[in-house]
Amino acid sequence: MSLKIGIVGLPNVGKSTLFKALTKNPVDIQNYPFCTIEPNVGIVKVPDIRLEKLAEMSHSAKIIPTVIEFVDIAGLVKGASTGEGLGNKFLATIREVDSIVQVVRVFQNDKIIHVHNIIDPENDIEIINAELIIADLETVKKVRTRIEKDARGNKKGADIQLTVLQKIQKNLEEGRLANETNLDLSEENAEIIVRELSLLTMKPFLYAFNTDNISQKLSPVLENKNHIKLDIKIEEELLEMSEDEANELGIKSNLDELIIKAYEILGLITFLTTGTDETRAWTIRKNSTAPIAGTAIHNDFKDKFIRAEVIQWDELLKAGSWAKAREIGKLRTEGKEYIVNDGDVIEFKI
């Protein structure tokens, strides 16, 4: 499963520095707007201590973690939705990602230029979100014209799709993100139109507040957002330190928390497989049945699925081995209706 998370924000808020810290790749982080023109892309493994523990138990030859792809997108500015600052190009890149990490500057530093010459996190968020909303409104209005025509012609499902579009448009016009719209997507046609729209603000959002004081109390508006606080400058400095040096200075990275949160906002969980060859993490959607989960390994697993042997990872560790877990009755046999849980260790029978 390919997962892309776009890092967005105004120029000079720390996006590229965060990307560098996340991916440990050197990128251009010069102190001027639009130093990032083409998006930088990096693969980041999702931290999971369960893998090391299971691999040790199974004497696995290798460990394969699940990964997500971070895309460092150039700074957006006011007017991006109308092409300002290469906005159209950057918005198109955002449209291709699965979720958004919006980096917001909270720290004060006169030596680092702010594009609006004032540190106002709430206003910065409003500027970015307004540009995304304006772009989405344009998309919705274009599609609505076509769906209204389909509805007049009594095309099957068009009435449902029109209702969805009307709700989303109302929300956007009131300045709210599309993902804040209360939608019933149980109808297939409703889900189809939302997928077709590929709206920027329908994607899950995580706000990364770039602060020089992690314990800093932010305004209620900021604290109530789905967020994480990072000292991105410290994260960059940690790249140059050994683990012992960081421990001696009492410095700890918050990047693992960011990666895990970015993974979770996509509505994903991990199941595991383990053996002498490898211990591996597999990414699936929450509430996936066992046959659907099996397709993460191979598409044939869905149609050829017979049953699955399942145990939670910590129970397997307590047992000490797969054979011992079976012997003491800790392995469960599950069928096609079983909903896979995060941390399940599974052996599929096909």
Backbone torsions as a table, in degrees:
resi	resn	phi	psi	omega
1	MET	NA	119.4	-179.6
2	SER	-85.3	124.8	-176.4
3	LEU	-123.6	123.4	-179.0
4	LYS	-120.1	130.9	177.6
5	ILE	-121.8	121.3	-178.0
6	GLY	-89.9	133.0	175.6
7	ILE	-98.1	114.5	-176.3
8	VAL	-124.3	169.0	177.5
9	GLY	156.7	179.0	175.1
10	LEU	-69.5	164.6	174.0
11	PRO	-61.3	147.3	172.2
12	ASN	64.5	34.3	176.5
13	VAL	-105.9	-6.1	177.3
14	GLY	111.8	12.9	-177.4
15	LYS	-60.4	-53.2	-175.7
16	SER	-69.5	-32.0	175.8
17	THR	-66.7	-40.9	176.3
18	LEU	-62.6	-43.4	179.4
19	PHE	-59.9	-43.3	179.2
20	LYS	-61.0	-43.5	-179.9
21	ALA	-66.7	-38.7	-179.4
22	LEU	-66.8	-46.1	-170.8
23	THR	-101.0	-8.7	-178.4
24	LYS	56.5	30.8	176.5
25	ASN	-106.9	137.1	176.2
26	PRO	-72.4	127.7	176.0
27	VAL	-133.3	166.2	-178.6
28	ASP	-75.7	114.2	-179.2
29	ILE	-122.8	38.2	179.6
30	GLN	-63.2	152.5	-174.1
31	ASN	-84.3	65.9	172.4
32	TYR	-157.4	152.2	-177.4
33	PRO	-62.1	148.4	173.5
34	PHE	64.3	27.5	175.1
35	CYS	-69.5	-20.2	174.8
36	THR	-100.5	109.9	179.1
37	ILE	-102.5	-56.8	173.2
38	GLU	-87.0	138.2	-177.8
39	PRO	-66.6	134.7	171.9
40	ASN	-81.6	140.7	-178.6
41	VAL	-126.2	133.4	178.9
42	GLY	-142.2	145.8	178.7
43	ILE	-96.0	130.5	-177.0
44	VAL	-126.7	131.5	178.4
45	LYS	-80.5	145.1	178.4
46	VAL	-84.2	120.5	-178.5
47	PRO	-59.8	135.0	-178.6
48	ASP	-157.6	98.4	-176.6
49	ILE	-65.0	-20.5	-179.3
50	ARG	-62.3	-33.5	-177.7
51	LEU	-62.0	-47.3	-178.4
52	GLU	-62.5	-41.4	-178.0
53	LYS	-67.3	-41.5	178.9
54	LEU	-69.3	-38.6	179.9
55	ALA	-64.0	-37.7	178.1
56	GLU	-65.1	-41.4	178.9
57	MET	-64.1	-42.9	-175.2
58	SER	-87.6	-5.6	-175.3
59	HIS	55.5	46.3	-176.5
60	SER	-68.6	141.6	178.7
61	ALA	-71.0	-28.5	179.6
62	LYS	-152.3	161.3	178.1
63	ILE	-120.1	130.5	179.0
64	ILE	-121.4	105.3	-179.9
65	PRO	-80.4	166.5	169.7
66	THR	-80.7	152.7	-175.9
67	VAL	-132.2	156.8	171.6
68	ILE	-130.5	156.0	-176.8
69	GLU	-106.2	122.6	176.1
70	PHE	-99.6	135.4	-179.5
71	VAL	-118.5	117.8	179.1
72	ASP	-87.1	108.5	-175.1
73	ILE	-101.2	137.5	-176.8
74	ALA	-56.3	154.5	-176.1
75	GLY	-59.6	131.7	174.5
76	LEU	-87.2	151.7	177.6
77	VAL	-132.1	167.3	175.8
78	LYS	-58.1	129.0	-177.0
79	GLY	96.9	3.2	-179.1
80	ALA	-58.7	-35.1	-177.3
81	SER	-67.6	-16.5	176.8
82	THR	-108.7	12.6	174.9
83	GLY	102.2	-2.3	-178.9
84	GLU	-62.4	135.3	177.6
85	GLY	62.2	38.9	-176.8
86	LEU	60.8	28.3	-174.4
87	GLY	-56.4	-42.9	-177.3
88	ASN	-59.0	-41.3	-179.8
89	LYS	-65.0	-43.0	-177.4
90	PHE	-69.9	-38.3	178.8
91	LEU	-64.9	-36.0	177.4
92	ALA	-63.3	-36.9	177.6
93	THR	-66.8	-41.2	178.3
94	ILE	-61.6	-36.6	-178.3
95	ARG	-61.2	-23.9	-176.3
96	GLU	-85.3	-10.4	-177.3
97	VAL	-91.4	165.5	-177.2
98	ASP	-91.2	-28.7	177.4
99	SER	-152.5	171.4	-172.5
100	ILE	-126.7	128.9	166.7
101	VAL	-104.1	113.0	-178.9
102	GLN	-98.3	113.8	179.7
103	VAL	-84.0	127.9	-176.1
104	VAL	-125.1	127.4	-178.6
105	ARG	-77.7	125.7	174.7
106	VAL	-115.5	-29.8	-176.0
107	PHE	-67.3	153.3	175.6
108	GLN	-103.2	131.5	176.0
109	ASN	-164.2	106.8	-176.4
110	ASP	-64.6	-20.7	-177.5
111	LYS	-79.3	-16.0	-179.7
112	ILE	-107.5	118.2	-174.9
113	ILE	-63.1	135.6	167.6
114	HIS	-105.5	133.1	-173.2
115	VAL	-58.2	-24.4	178.9
116	HIS	-111.5	8.2	175.6
117	ASN	60.4	24.6	175.9
118	ILE	-154.2	140.4	178.7
119	ILE	-91.7	104.7	-178.4
120	ASP	-142.6	87.3	-174.3
121	PRO	-56.1	-42.0	-178.2
122	GLU	-64.2	-41.2	178.8
123	ASN	-66.5	-39.7	178.8
124	ASP	-60.3	-42.7	178.6
125	ILE	-62.5	-43.2	-179.6
126	GLU	-61.3	-39.2	-179.7
127	ILE	-63.9	-49.9	-179.6
128	ILE	-62.1	-49.6	-177.3
129	ASN	-64.3	-35.9	179.1
130	ALA	-62.2	-41.2	179.4
131	GLU	-65.6	-39.7	177.9
132	LEU	-67.1	-40.0	179.7
133	ILE	-64.7	-44.8	-180.0
134	ILE	-60.2	-43.9	178.4
135	ALA	-62.9	-39.8	179.5
136	ASP	-68.2	-37.8	178.6
137	LEU	-60.4	-41.1	178.2
138	GLU	-61.2	-43.4	178.7
139	THR	-62.5	-47.5	-177.9
140	VAL	-61.6	-43.6	-178.6
141	LYS	-63.8	-39.1	178.6
142	LYS	-63.9	-46.7	-178.1
143	VAL	-69.4	-36.2	-178.6
144	ARG	-61.8	-37.7	178.1
145	THR	-56.8	-43.2	-179.9
146	ARG	-69.6	-42.3	-177.2
147	ILE	-68.9	-35.2	176.7
148	GLU	-61.6	-39.3	177.2
149	LYS	-64.9	-42.1	177.6
150	ASP	-62.7	-39.1	-179.2
151	ALA	-66.5	-39.2	177.8
152	ARG	-64.5	-30.2	178.0
153	GLY	-88.1	8.9	178.3
154	ASN	58.5	33.8	176.0
155	LYS	-66.9	136.2	-176.2
156	LYS	-58.5	129.2	176.6
157	GLY	85.3	-10.1	-176.3
158	ALA	-66.5	-34.7	179.7
159	ASP	-64.1	-39.1	177.8
160	ILE	-65.7	-44.1	-178.6
161	GLN	-66.1	-35.9	179.1
162	LEU	-65.7	-39.9	177.7
163	THR	-61.4	-42.8	177.9
164	VAL	-61.0	-46.9	-179.1
165	LEU	-62.4	-40.8	179.9
166	GLN	-62.7	-42.3	179.3
167	LYS	-64.5	-44.9	-179.5
168	ILE	-64.8	-44.0	-179.0
169	GLN	-61.9	-41.3	179.5
170	LYS	-60.9	-44.3	179.7
171	ASN	-62.0	-46.7	-179.2
172	LEU	-62.9	-41.9	-179.3
173	GLU	-65.9	-24.2	177.2
174	GLU	-90.0	6.4	174.7
175	GLY	84.6	16.8	178.9
176	ARG	-104.5	152.7	178.0
177	LEU	-68.9	151.5	179.8
178	ALA	-62.9	-30.4	-178.9
179	ASN	-72.3	-3.9	175.1
180	GLU	-95.0	2.3	179.4
181	THR	-79.8	133.0	178.2
182	ASN	-81.8	101.0	-175.5
183	LEU	-118.2	142.6	171.6
184	ASP	-99.0	106.9	-176.9
185	LEU	-102.9	19.4	179.3
186	SER	-69.4	-27.3	175.9
187	GLU	-77.4	132.2	-176.8
188	GLU	-56.7	-42.0	-176.8
189	ASN	-66.4	-30.0	177.1
190	ALA	-68.3	-44.0	179.4
191	GLU	-64.9	-38.8	-179.4
192	ILE	-61.2	-45.1	-175.9
193	ILE	-69.4	-36.3	177.9
194	VAL	-65.1	-41.4	178.8
195	ARG	-65.7	-39.8	-179.7
196	GLU	-64.9	-38.3	-178.1
197	LEU	-63.3	-37.6	-178.7
198	SER	48.6	52.0	-174.9
199	LEU	-72.3	142.6	179.2
200	LEU	-62.8	-41.8	-174.8
201	THR	-90.3	5.4	172.1
202	MET	-86.6	-14.5	-179.6
203	LYS	-72.4	151.4	175.2
204	PRO	-65.0	142.8	-179.4
205	PHE	-114.8	140.2	168.6
206	LEU	-131.1	127.9	-179.2
207	TYR	-97.0	128.0	176.4
208	ALA	-107.0	106.1	-178.3
209	PHE	-86.6	114.2	-177.2
210	ASN	-85.5	104.1	-174.3
211	THR	-127.9	155.0	174.2
212	ASP	-96.3	10.7	177.7
213	ASN	-145.6	96.4	-175.1
214	ILE	-59.5	-30.5	-178.4
215	SER	-84.6	-0.1	-178.6
216	GLN	-59.0	131.4	176.7
217	LYS	-83.4	124.7	-179.0
218	LEU	-96.2	174.9	178.7
219	SER	-64.7	154.6	178.7
220	PRO	-55.2	-35.2	179.5
221	VAL	-60.8	-44.2	-179.4
222	LEU	-73.2	-42.7	-178.0
223	GLU	-63.1	-29.0	-177.4
224	ASN	-81.1	-7.1	177.3
225	LYS	-83.4	154.9	174.3
226	ASN	-69.0	108.4	-168.3
227	HIS	-147.1	170.4	169.4
228	ILE	-142.0	144.5	176.4
229	LYS	-98.8	133.9	179.4
230	LEU	-135.5	141.8	165.4
231	ASP	-99.0	92.2	-171.0
232	ILE	-66.1	-30.2	177.0
233	LYS	-64.7	-41.8	177.0
234	ILE	-63.6	-40.6	179.5
235	GLU	-60.3	-38.4	177.8
236	GLU	-66.8	-42.2	-179.9
237	GLU	-64.4	-33.0	179.8
238	LEU	-63.6	-24.6	178.1
239	LEU	-60.8	-28.9	-176.1
240	GLU	-93.3	-2.0	-176.3
241	MET	-105.9	151.1	169.6
242	SER	-80.4	165.4	179.2
243	GLU	-61.4	-38.8	179.6
244	ASP	-64.4	-41.4	179.3
245	GLU	-63.5	-42.2	179.8
246	ALA	-64.1	-42.3	179.4
247	ASN	-64.6	-39.5	-179.8
248	GLU	-63.4	-36.2	179.2
249	LEU	-85.6	-7.0	-179.8
250	GLY	71.2	29.9	-178.7
251	ILE	-101.3	131.5	-178.1
252	LYS	-127.9	137.6	179.2
253	SER	-81.7	145.6	174.3
254	ASN	-106.7	10.0	-175.0
255	LEU	-65.6	-37.4	179.8
256	ASP	-59.2	-40.0	178.6
257	GLU	-63.6	-40.5	177.8
258	LEU	-62.1	-46.7	-178.1
259	ILE	-61.5	-45.0	-179.1
260	ILE	-64.4	-42.6	178.8
261	LYS	-65.1	-40.0	179.0
262	ALA	-62.9	-35.9	177.6
263	TYR	-68.5	-43.6	-175.4
264	GLU	-69.5	-33.5	-177.8
265	ILE	-69.0	-13.8	176.0
266	LEU	-81.2	-1.6	-179.3
267	GLY	72.4	39.0	-175.3
268	LEU	-113.1	153.4	171.1
269	ILE	-134.5	173.2	-177.8
270	THR	-125.2	130.7	165.3
271	PHE	-111.0	164.7	-169.7
272	LEU	-128.4	150.9	169.0
273	THR	-128.1	148.6	-178.0
274	THR	-147.5	145.0	179.6
275	GLY	-174.5	-175.0	-177.9
276	THR	-68.5	-30.6	179.3
277	ASP	-70.6	-49.3	-177.0
278	GLU	-160.9	155.7	165.1
279	THR	-114.1	129.5	-169.1
280	ARG	-139.6	144.3	174.3
281	ALA	-99.6	136.6	-179.9
282	TRP	-122.2	133.5	-176.8
283	THR	-95.7	129.5	177.1
284	ILE	-140.4	165.3	174.5
285	ARG	-75.2	146.9	173.6
286	LYS	-56.7	149.2	177.2
287	ASN	68.1	21.6	176.1
288	SER	-77.6	138.3	173.8
289	THR	-75.3	165.3	-177.8
290	ALA	-57.2	-45.5	179.1
291	PRO	-61.9	-38.4	178.2
292	ILE	-67.1	-42.6	177.8
293	ALA	-59.2	-37.6	-178.9
294	GLY	-61.9	-25.6	179.9
295	THR	-67.0	-16.8	174.5
296	ALA	-62.9	-29.6	178.7
297	ILE	-86.4	-47.8	178.7
298	HIS	-161.3	138.4	-178.1
299	ASN	-57.4	-30.3	-178.6
300	ASP	-63.9	-22.6	-174.7
301	PHE	-62.3	-27.2	-179.0
302	LYS	-67.8	-49.4	-176.4
303	ASP	-79.9	-30.6	-176.5
304	LYS	-94.4	1.9	-176.6
305	PHE	-58.6	131.0	174.7
306	ILE	-109.8	-55.5	178.1
307	ARG	-162.5	175.0	177.9
308	ALA	-137.6	140.1	171.3
309	GLU	-96.4	127.7	-169.6
310	VAL	-132.7	141.7	172.3
311	ILE	-153.3	143.8	174.9
312	GLN	-69.6	145.8	-171.8
313	TRP	-56.7	-38.9	-178.5
314	ASP	-72.1	-32.5	176.1
315	GLU	-67.0	-36.9	178.0
316	LEU	-66.1	-40.8	177.7
317	LEU	-62.6	-40.1	178.3
318	LYS	-63.0	-39.7	179.5
319	ALA	-67.9	-36.1	176.3
320	GLY	99.1	-19.4	177.3
321	SER	-168.6	162.5	178.4
322	TRP	-63.5	-42.4	-178.7
323	ALA	-63.6	-41.2	179.7
324	LYS	-67.8	-38.9	178.4
325	ALA	-61.8	-38.9	176.7
326	ARG	-67.1	-42.6	-177.6
327	GLU	-61.1	-40.1	-177.1
328	ILE	-92.8	8.0	173.4
329	GLY	78.3	23.0	-180.0
330	LYS	-87.7	-20.0	176.9
331	LEU	-74.8	135.0	176.4
332	ARG	-105.6	140.8	172.7
333	THR	-97.0	120.8	-176.4
334	GLU	-119.5	149.7	-178.3
335	GLY	-103.1	-161.4	-172.7
336	LYS	-65.7	-23.3	-176.1
337	GLU	-90.2	-4.0	-176.1
338	TYR	-65.5	131.2	176.4
339	ILE	-93.2	118.4	-176.3
340	VAL	-70.2	137.9	179.0
341	ASN	-104.1	153.4	174.6
342	ASP	-60.4	131.7	179.2
343	GLY	90.1	-0.2	173.5
344	ASP	-65.9	136.3	168.8
345	VAL	-103.2	124.7	-167.9
346	ILE	-127.6	140.8	167.9
347	GLU	-122.0	116.8	-176.8
348	PHE	-86.0	139.7	175.2
349	LYS	-110.2	119.8	-179.1
350	ILE	-128.3	NA	NA
